[in-house]
């Protein structure tokens, strides 16, 4: 940032660099306003504005009597609904992109046949996509689709439309099944997610129906340090 930028923005940039580089992880306590004011040769009011803006943006949280801490900005997704991951990312004001690794027709193996409710060896559609938020991988999606219900699935450009968008347009989702577990992934998966194989990931298997038709079976892997899942239930 230019040295001509307002002083409070220079402080903000300094704090953001510490956070985004990982030097200050979630729950790390940042220096108090007085120290920042001294370090940058500004008034405490200027330091306060820098911190206040980052609190409003969700990077920091104040705890009265304790100090100011880095928030846990893990990406959050609902367990109850099925949302388009591109819309989720854009809804947070961030940039969505993806890497389409595979889009092919294959013969269903034992697991896919069982999960998708088809005979062993049945021709099914298979896509493998890495979804990114601000350039950082947040999900590896491995999806299998029954061509009987979505015959044009592979004809879509998944760089422009996510599999979720394609499926919802073809067959509105009426029922979903989620199974979530913590896993350690292999080296190739870790490389695709730009994480380490020793770091736990969240694995979610999802099956979706449209009416009586089982449409899709997906395996979704999320880096554990970047993602969390949420469920809420309103009881009458």
C-alpha positions in Angstrom: 0.0 0.0 0.0 1.2 3.5 -0.8 2.7 5.5 2.0 0.3 8.2 1.0 -2.7 6.1 2.0 -4.5 7.2 5.1 -2.8 6.0 8.3 -5.7 3.9 9.5 -5.6 2.0 6.1 -1.9 1.4 6.6 -2.6 -0.1 10.0 -5.4 -2.2 8.5 -3.1 -3.5 5.8 -0.5 -4.4 8.4 -3.1 -6.4 10.4 -4.5 -8.1 7.4 -1.1 -9.2 6.2 -0.5 -10.9 9.6 -3.9 -12.6 9.4 -3.9 -13.7 5.8 -0.3 -15.0 5.9 -1.3 -17.2 8.8 1.1 -15.6 11.2 -1.9 -14.6 13.3 -4.3 -17.6 13.3 -7.9 -17.7 14.6 -8.3 -16.6 18.2 -4.9 -14.8 18.2 -5.0 -11.7 20.3 -3.8 -8.6 18.4 -1.8 -5.8 20.0 -3.9 -3.3 21.9 -4.9 0.1 20.4 -2.3 1.9 22.5 0.5 -0.2 21.2 -0.6 0.1 17.6 -0.9 3.9 18.0 2.7 4.1 19.3 4.1 1.8 16.6 2.6 3.8 13.8 2.9 7.2 15.4 -0.8 7.9 15.3 -3.6 8.8 17.7 -5.4 6.1 19.5 -8.6 7.2 17.6 -6.9 6.4 14.3 -5.9 3.0 15.6 -9.4 2.4 16.9 -10.9 3.2 13.5 -8.5 0.6 11.8 -9.6 -2.0 14.3 -13.3 -1.1 14.2 -13.4 -1.4 10.4 -11.9 -4.9 10.6 -14.3 -5.9 13.2 -17.2 -4.8 11.0 -15.7 -6.8 8.1 -15.5 -9.9 10.2 -11.7 -10.3 10.5 -11.6 -9.3 14.2 -13.8 -9.6 17.2 -13.7 -7.6 20.5 -14.1 -9.3 23.8 -14.8 -6.7 26.5 -12.2 -6.8 29.2 -10.0 -9.2 27.3 -9.0 -7.6 24.1 -9.4 -8.0 20.3 -8.9 -11.4 18.6 -8.7 -12.8 15.1 -12.0 -14.4 14.1 -12.4 -18.0 12.8 -13.3 -17.1 9.2 -13.8 -20.7 8.1 -16.1 -21.1 5.2 -19.5 -22.3 6.5 -22.1 -24.4 4.7 -25.5 -25.7 5.8 -26.1 -29.4 6.5 -29.8 -29.0 6.1 -30.0 -27.5 2.6 -28.1 -27.9 -0.7 -26.7 -24.6 -1.9 -24.8 -23.7 -5.0 -21.2 -23.3 -3.7 -20.5 -20.5 -6.3 -23.4 -18.5 -4.9 -22.2 -19.1 -1.3 -18.8 -17.7 -2.2 -20.1 -14.7 -4.0 -22.6 -14.1 -1.3 -19.7 -13.5 1.1 -18.4 -10.9 -1.4 -15.5 -13.2 -2.5 -14.3 -14.4 -5.9 -15.4 -17.9 -7.0 -13.4 -20.0 -9.4 -12.9 -23.7 -10.1 -10.6 -26.3 -11.7 -12.5 -28.9 -13.8 -10.3 -32.0 -13.5 -12.6 -34.6 -15.1 -15.9 -34.8 -16.9 -16.5 -38.3 -18.3 -18.8 -41.3 -18.6 -17.6 -44.4 -16.6 -18.8 -47.8 -15.6 -20.1 -47.8 -12.0 -18.0 -49.7 -9.6 -19.3 -51.5 -6.5 -19.5 -48.3 -4.3 -21.0 -46.0 -7.0 -23.5 -48.6 -8.0 -24.6 -49.1 -4.4 -24.8 -45.4 -3.6 -26.5 -44.4 -6.9 -28.9 -47.3 -6.9 -27.8 -48.8 -10.2 -26.5 -52.1 -11.4 -22.7 -52.8 -11.3 -21.1 -51.6 -14.6 -24.0 -49.2 -15.5 -22.8 -46.2 -17.5 -22.8 -43.1 -15.2 -21.5 -39.6 -15.5 -18.5 -38.6 -13.4 -17.1 -35.1 -12.6 -14.2 -34.0 -10.4 -13.9 -30.3 -9.6 -11.9 -28.2 -7.2 -13.9 -25.2 -6.0 -12.0 -22.1 -4.9 -12.7 -19.0 -2.9 -10.4 -16.1 -3.6 -8.1 -18.6 -5.4 -7.9 -20.9 -2.3 -9.3 -24.5 -2.6 -12.3 -25.0 -0.3 -13.8 -28.2 -1.7 -12.9 -31.2 -3.9 -16.2 -32.4 -5.4 -16.4 -35.9 -6.8 -19.8 -36.4 -8.3 -21.6 -39.3 -10.0 -24.9 -38.7 -11.9 -27.5 -41.1 -13.3 -27.7 -40.3 -17.0 -31.3 -41.6 -17.1 -32.5 -38.5 -15.3 -29.9 -35.9 -16.5 -28.9 -37.1 -20.0 -27.3 -33.8 -21.0 -25.1 -33.5 -17.8 -21.7 -33.8 -19.5 -22.6 -31.3 -22.2 -22.4 -28.4 -19.7 -19.5 -26.1 -19.2 -18.7 -26.6 -15.5 -16.4 -23.6 -15.5 -19.5 -21.5 -16.0 -22.1 -23.6 -14.2 -21.5 -25.8 -11.1 -22.9 -29.3 -11.1 -25.4 -28.1 -8.5 -26.8 -25.5 -10.9 -27.1 -28.1 -13.7 -28.8 -30.6 -11.6 -31.3 -28.2 -10.0 -32.2 -26.9 -13.4 -32.8 -30.4 -14.7 -34.4 -32.1 -11.7 -35.5 -29.9 -8.7 -34.1 -31.5 -5.5 -36.8 -32.8 -3.1 -34.7 -35.0 -0.8 -31.1 -35.1 0.4 -28.9 -37.3 2.5 -25.7 -36.2 4.2 -23.1 -38.2 6.0 -20.1 -36.3 7.5 -16.9 -37.6 9.0 -13.3 -36.4 9.7 -10.7 -38.0 7.4 -7.1 -37.9 6.5 -6.6 -37.7 2.7 -4.0 -39.2 0.4 -1.2 -37.1 -1.0 -2.9 -36.4 -4.3 -6.1 -35.1 -2.7 -4.0 -33.0 -0.3 -2.1 -31.5 -3.3 -5.4 -30.7 -5.0 -6.7 -29.0 -1.9 -3.3 -27.3 -1.3 -3.1 -28.6 2.2 -1.0 -31.3 4.0 -2.0 -35.0 4.2 -1.4 -34.9 7.9 -4.1 -32.2 8.4 -7.7 -33.5 9.0 -10.3 -32.8 6.4 -14.1 -32.9 6.5 -15.6 -35.5 4.2 -19.3 -35.3 3.3 -21.2 -37.8 1.2 -24.4 -36.4 -0.3 -27.1 -38.1 -2.2 -29.9 -36.1 -3.8 -33.4 -37.2 -5.1 -35.9 -35.5 -7.3 -39.2 -37.1 -6.3 -38.7 -40.9 -6.5 -35.5 -40.6 -8.6 -32.1 -40.9 -7.1 -30.2 -38.3 -9.2 -26.7 -37.9 -7.8 -24.1 -39.2 -5.4 -21.3 -36.9 -4.4 -18.2 -37.1 -2.2 -17.2 -33.6 -1.0 -13.8 -33.1 0.7 -13.1 -29.8 2.6 -9.8 -28.8 4.2 -10.7 -28.9 7.9 -8.8 -25.7 8.7 -10.9 -23.7 6.2 -14.3 -25.1 6.4 -17.1 -25.8 8.9 -20.6 -27.2 8.6 -23.7 -25.9 10.3 -27.1 -27.3 11.1 -30.1 -25.6 12.7 -33.5 -26.9 13.8 -36.5 -24.9 14.9 -38.6 -26.9 17.3 -42.3 -26.0 17.6 
